[in-house]
Amino acid sequence: MNETSLRRSQAVAKGLTYLFLIAGSVLMIFPFVWMILTSLKTLAESMQVPPTILPAKAVFENFTYAVTSLPFVNLYINTILLIFFRVVCAIAFSSMAGYAFAKLKFRGKNLLFGLVLVQMMMPSQIFIIPQYQMLASVSLTNSIFALVFPGIVSAFGTFFLRQSYLGIPNEIGEAAYLDGCNQWQTFTKVMAPLTGNSVAALTIFTAVFAYADLMWPLVVNTDINMMTLSSGLATLKGQFTTNYPVLMAGSLLAMIPMLVLYLFFQKQFVEGIAMTGGK
Amino acid sequence: MFQKQTLAEKREQRWAYLMVAPTIIGLLVLNYYPLADTIRLSFSRTQTFGRSTFNGIENYITMFSTPEFWKATWNTVLFCILTVPVGIAIALLVAVLLNAKVKFKSGFRAIYFLPMVVAPAAVAMVWRWMFNGQYGIINTILGRQVNWLTNPNTAVVACAVVAIWSALGYDAVLLMSGLQNISKTYYEAASIDGASRVRQFFSITLPMISPTLFVTLIMRLMASLKVYDLIYMMIDTSNPVLPDVQSLMYLFYREAFVAGNKGYAAAICIWTIALIGIVTAVQFIGQKKWVNYEV
């Protein structure tokens, strides 16, 4: 192969790469674009054959319908509280346990860590009926507590943060100890601040999964005012079975907060989730 | 000296117990008790007010003699067959292309990753609309009149398309992290020897990435065997094709929380976990044939 034909084949390869990536990107984005466009059409226009691409005249009545038939403010608040408590619990408890498992000596450590590992391998559905019955027996369904309940502790978070603490040299902890810190101070003042990246990744991971979860909120909070955005959306689907402009408006409202966060923190989202998943 | 050390050790141990206590107590209450209770329930008949009586393996007998259950098992397996190999192949292609020297790399990555950060419930909604038989944009583009979601054969395909689309970016990002660990010198040496790009992919990239590929495959398989939310959103309970599409976890949800047969549902759950266990074990045995750990 001579120089020019080699260069030409490289140019072709490059062109094909971009062509494929751009075509793929269009396929990835198109459903979102179509959602936005449909949400701005009237019901009549959305059912035109062939469909119009851009709405003849952008209308916002679908958003009004969605907001009046679903208590969106409550859904936002419930989802935010769910995420907040799940994240706080996951970070606090998993940091403590992860630190102890990585850095402290105690009897029964392997056995207890075994409990963490085995839980990670089990699908969450196996816990769901008894978890529901526990809450139902004390009349705690339809509450924020019920939403948070299965995620109060996180075996995965414990495992993940333990990895992070294992990566910190023991000398750092020993130095703090010699400086007169007790175990708790060594943990909170010296070690925990060094796990910032992992904590950020765990935060994003926990938040995204709490937000996406559908089965648990659907089961445990049947009162429409106590639903999350996901389970509320499933309910909206039942109300407006064929009114797609309203359904698109509702879906858009449900995804906007995460999309905005993603726009600003896309690097952290991608790397955080990849970091937690790649383990 | 000896005395003092044990004292320090004791103190350390006390701190350790205090620090693992919330997690361990939480796991016992939230996971291990429910695990035992689900197993117990699977051998029980549910009665009113959440009470149940032991009925041996009756739930399992009912389950194994119900065609709906076998259909759901097959649907779940079919869903995996349709989504996992194709999905991972496309994800690998995207990962390889993104790993090359391209502009806007992080932009592309963010776009492919997008479905991961939005709720599957919202994603499924727009796909339902696009797959709509009368007014859907997909039929318009194809110039055909397919009732995607009300025909048993195409409904599975529609769900598979959405699943692949949703997981693509996540799998690609995982695979990219594996690709980044492959030393450039291999490719340089191969280029000097005149190996084509395609040849390089099969002789260097594929063997070198096989451990990451294996992890991605296992994760995707486990997630696909548990599929629920996507099918729940795409196929309504009133849709006549439901029995032809519903996954094991969908059937589980309906039996446990719609029909109220918690004992029967628990048996379905145990079966699903056994299935996941078997599939994972097969993968771990099969990996010896193709996963290359000698790097």
Interface residues (C-beta under 8 A of the other chain):
Chain A: A13 T17 Y18 F20 L21 G24 S25 L27 M28 I29 P31 F32 W34 M35 T38 S46 M47 Q48 V49 P50 P51 A92 F93 S94 M96 A97 Y99 A100 F101 L104 K105 F106 R107 K109 L112 L115 V116 Q119 M122 P123 Q125 I126 F127 I128 I129 P130 Q131 Y132 Q133 M134 A136 S137 F149 P150 I152 V153 S154 A155 T158 N182 Q183 W184 F187 V208 Y211 A212 L214 M215 L218 V219 L229 S230 S231 L233 A234 K237 G238 T241 Y244 L247 M248 G250 S251 L252 A254 M255 M258 L259 L261 Y262 Q266 K267 F269 V270 I273 A274 G277 G278
Chain B: E9 R11 E12 Q13 W15 A16 Y17 M19 V20 P22 T23 I24 G26 L27 L28 L30 N31 Y32 Y33 P34 L35 D37 T38 L41 G50 L93 V94 L97 L98 A100 V102 S106 F108 R109 A110 I111 Y112 F113 L114 P115 M116 V117 V118 A119 P120 A121 A122 V123 M125 V126 W127 W129 M130 N132 Q134 Y135 I137 T140 W165 L168 G169 Y170 V173 L174 M176 S177 R197 T212 V215 M219 M222 K226 Y228 D229 Y232 M233 D236 M249 F252 Y253 A256 F257 K262 A265 A266 C269 I270 T272 I273 I276
